[in-house]
């Protein structure tokens, strides 16, 4: 098994996000799982 990459924003381990589909169509293959990461965008404001 290959290791998950680390988030460039906070260094937290990232997970595959191939289920993510954006209308722009350029979603990253990986998404940071750290809720406090400054680079994480959520639907909550």
N, C-alpha and C positions, 0 to 999 in steps of 0.2 A: 504493500500500500504506500502511496505517496503522501507526503506530509501536506497539511494544509498551509497555504501561504500566510504570512503575517500582515496585518493591516498596516499600510504605510502611515496612517494617521496616528495610531496609538500602540501598534505592536501586538495587538490581541490576535489570536488565531482566527482565521476566516473560514467560512464554510461554503460549500458549493451552493450557488443560488441560481441553478439552471431553471428553476421553476419561476424565476422572476422574469416577467415580460413587461417592457415599457413601450409606450406608444412611439417613443423615439427609436426604439429598437437597438439601443446600444448599452444595455444593462451589463454590468460586469458579471463575469462567470462566478466570482466569489463576493461574498458580503461579510462584513465584520459583524461578529456576534456580540460585541461589547456595546451594551445599551448606552454607556456614557461616552462612547467615542464621538469626537467632534465631527467626524466625517460621515457618521451614520444619519441617514435621512429617514424619518418615519412619518406616518400619516398623522401622528399626534402633534399638536402644537402646544 
